[in-house]
């Protein structure tokens, strides 16, 4: 019986680890997509309940010729200006893989789109630590983010496996 429980634990462990390690795809703006928002704080609000981790993808949904995606440093984000050393994508839709931790800033360089709120700031953490989005235009302190649900699921899965093995040993 103990071998059966150990076999079951070994069978479920890879699925648990895979679930915790799976990268997410974030469609920027959800159904709104990447466009000039009705509210200049739209994208700041959009990121506020999201967690961005290494290898997650930002999917910018926009029509070619109407918008672009420019990855910029914070100063360019704040001033809505392009930097000559930035990534600029003019063909939509566009997927950007978050392959570095820290802050990432994106703007649309068409006309006054950025000044109208078409800009995005995200903070990327590694898979084991929680994160929150930056407050690009506010100096008001933000409350700490809630604990990672992936970490909670991993811990619950670990406890389940340990309990299963322990119960299997007790039955014998």
N, C-alpha and C positions, 0 to 999 in steps of 0.2 A: 504494500500500500504506500509506503514511503517513497518508493521509486515512482509510483504513479503520480503522487503529488509533486515530486521534484520535476517529473517530466512535464506536467501541466504548468508549473511555474516557469520552466525553461521555454515552453511554448508561448506563453503570454508576455514574457519580458521583452522580446524584440518588438512586439506590437505597441507596448507601453512606451518604450524608448522612441520608436518611430513617431508616435503621436506627439510626443513632447518636442521632438527635433524638427518637425515639419515646418517649413517656411510658409509664411502667409503671403497672399496677394491682396494688396490694398488698392481698390479702385478709388483713385483720388476724387473726392467729392461725391462718392457713391453715384446715385442716379443723376446728379447734377453734372458730373464730369469735370473737365478742366476748361473753365470758361470764366468770363467776368461775372462774379457773383452779385446777387441783388443786395447783399450785405457785405461790406468791406471786411468784416471779421469772420466770414463764412468758413474759410479754410482753417483759421485758428480754432474755431469751434469744432470743426470736423475732426481735427487731430486730437482734441482734448480727451476723448474716451478711447483712444487707440494706443496700442503698444507696438512699437517697431523694434524688430530684432534683426541681428545679422542674417543676411541672405533672404530677408523678406523682399517683396517686389512692390514698387509703386507703379500702378498702371494709370498713365495719364491718357484719358479718352478725350480726343479733340480732333477737329476737322483740319486737315492740311490746308494751309493758306489762310486760316482764320486765327490760329494761335501757334505758339511754340512753347518749348520747355527749355529753360536756361538754368543750369546749375551754377550758383554763384556763391561767393563768400558772404558772410553776414553783413559787411558794410554795403555791398551791392544790393543785398536783400532789403536793407533798411532804406536805401536811397532809390530803390527801383532802377538801378542802372546795370548795364552789362559790364563785364570785365573781359578783357581780351583773352584771358587764359581760362575761359569757362567752356563747359560742354553746352552746346546748343543743338537742339533737335527740332527740325521744322516739319517733319512728316509724322502725322498721327495715325493711329494711336501709338504710344511709346511706353515701353516697360523699362524701368530703372531698378536694378538690383542694389539693395543697400548692403554693400560689402565692407563697410567700415563703421566702427562705432563712433558716436559723437553726433554733432549737429550737422544737418544737411539743409540747404536752402535752395529753393526753386522759384523762378519768376516766369511770367510771360512778358516778352519784350515788345509785343505789338502795341503801338500807340500808347495809350494811357491805361492799358489793361492792368499792369502791376499796381499803379496808383489807385485803381478801382478795386483792388483786393485780390487780384489773381496772382497770389504768391503763397508759397507753402514752406513751412519750417517744421522739420521733424527731428527728434533725437532718437538715435539708434543705440540699443544696448546689446550686449552679448546675450546668448540664449539663457544664461543663468541669473541675470539680474533684471529687476524691474526698471522701467523708464517712464518718462513723461515727456510731453512736447514742450519746447521752449516757449517762453513768453516774449516774442520778438519785439512787441511794442509797449510792453508794460513792465514796470519794476515792482509790481505788487507780488509778494511772495505767494507761491502756489502751495496747496496742501500736498503732502507726500502721496504718491500713487498707491493704490491698493496692492496687496501681495499678488504675485503672478499666479494666474489660475493654472497655467501649465505646471508650475512647481507644485501646487497643491494637488493636482491630479497625479503627478509622479509620486509624491509622498504617499497618497492614498493607495496607489497601485502597489508600491513597495510594501506597505503595511498588509495589504490583501495577500500578497505572495508569501510574506513571512508567516502570517496567520494560517494560511493554507498548509504550508509545510509543517508548522507546529501542530496543527490539528491532525495531520496525517501521521505524525510521529506518535501522538497520543492514542490514536485508534489502534495502532500496533501494540 
